[in-house]
């Protein structure tokens, strides 16, 4: 599973050109080490109902566009290198915490080689849920799955 990410001197031998990357404006970067199997997004539009007497259905009036939201499952695997995935999951979690210099959580750029959205996706991390799915003999988490909710 982790064969795509053989580490050598802190550098990846196979660049993550097909993986999901989250880059926060405060310099934190997280790269999912296994290409996600799916990405879901939704977009809503605001409509106000205008009451009309004697009609079965109201008239609808556009009020405003709403944010696009994304849900993506990111996978991290350091089993083959006997590594610790907490550096990745902690960095991901920090994108949902208040940055002292910004006085708010950082905005993030999300890129995926498939370019799901023209011009990429810029938004904020709205939620992070991490599951550690494998541990070393010493009890160190070496595999994790993180479900991330983002809002534009």
N, C-alpha and C positions, 0 to 999 in steps of 0.2 A: 504494500500500500504506500509506503513512504519512499519507494524507489526513485521517485521523481525529484527528490530533494536531498541528494547526497551532499552533505556539508563538507567543505574543505577550507579551513582557515577562516571560518565565519562567512564564507561566500557560497552561494548556491552554484552547483555545477550546471544545473539546468535552469535557466532563468524562468521566472514565473510569468511568461508571456500569455498564458491561457488561464491564469488563476485570477481570483478576485483580490484586489488590493484596496484597502481603505487608508487614505492619507489625511490625517487631521491637520488643521491649520497651525497647531502648536508643535508640529514636527513628528508626532507619533505616527508610525506606519505599521500596518498589520497586513500580512500576506497569507491568505488561506493556502495551505500547502497541498490541497487536493481540490481539483476543480469541482465546484458544487454540481449536484445533479439537477437542481432546479432553482429558480428564482421566481417569486411571485410579487406582483405589484398591483396596486389599485389606485384609481383616480375618481374622485367624486366631484360633482358640480352642484352648486347651490341653486335651488329653485324655490320661490315663494308662491304659495297658492293664493290666487285672487278669487275671493268669493263671488259667485254669480248666482243671482236668484233664478230659480226655475230651470237649472241645468244639472245634469247628472255628474258632470266633472268640472272642476274649477279651471280657470285659465292659469297658466304657469308663467311666471316672470323670472328671468335669470337674475340672480343676486350677485354671485361671485364664484370664481373657481376655487377649488380646495387643493390642498397638498397631495402630491403623489406619495404613497407609502410603499415601502418595499419590505418584504420578509425574505431573508436568505439564510440558508444553513451553511456555515463555514466549518471545514474540517481541518484539524491540525494533527499531525502524526510525526512523532520523533522516536518511535519504537526502535527502528533499525540503528539509530545512533545512541540509544539509551538516554535520550535527552528528556528535558522537562518542558512541557507545553505551557506551563503557567506564565512564562515570559510573554507568550502570544496572547493568552486569555486575559492576563492582567492588563496588557496594553489595550486590548479591545474594551475591557471594562472601563479603563481610564477615559475612553472617548465618550462615556456617558456620565462622567463626573465633572464637577466644576473645576476649571483650570483657574488657578489663582491670578494669573496675568490677564486673562480674558474676563474673569468674573462670571463665567458661564461655561457650559460644556463646549468643546470646540466644534466647528463645522468640519465636515469631512467630504472628500472627493472619493467616489467609488468608481473604480475602473474594472472592466472585465474585457478580455480580448475580443469577445463577441460584440462589444459596444451595444448593449441593449437599448440605451437611450442616446440619441444624437447629442453630441457635446458632453457626454458623460452624465453622471448624477452627482449633484452637490446638495447636501442636506445636513441633517443632524442624526445622531444615534438616539433613537427613542426608547429602545429596550435591548437588553442583552441577557440571554439565558445560556449558561454553560453546563455541559454534562461531561464529566471525565469518564471515558469508556474503557481505558486500559491503564494499568499501573505497572511499574518495574517491581522487581523483587523487594526493593527497598521501600516501596510504597509511593514512589514519585509518579505523578500522572504523566504518561507518555503519549496518550491519545485523548483528544477532546472533540466534541461537536458543540458549536455555538450557534444559536439561533439569534439573529440580529434584526431588529426592526429599525428602519430608517424613514425619515420624513423629509420631504423637500420643501 
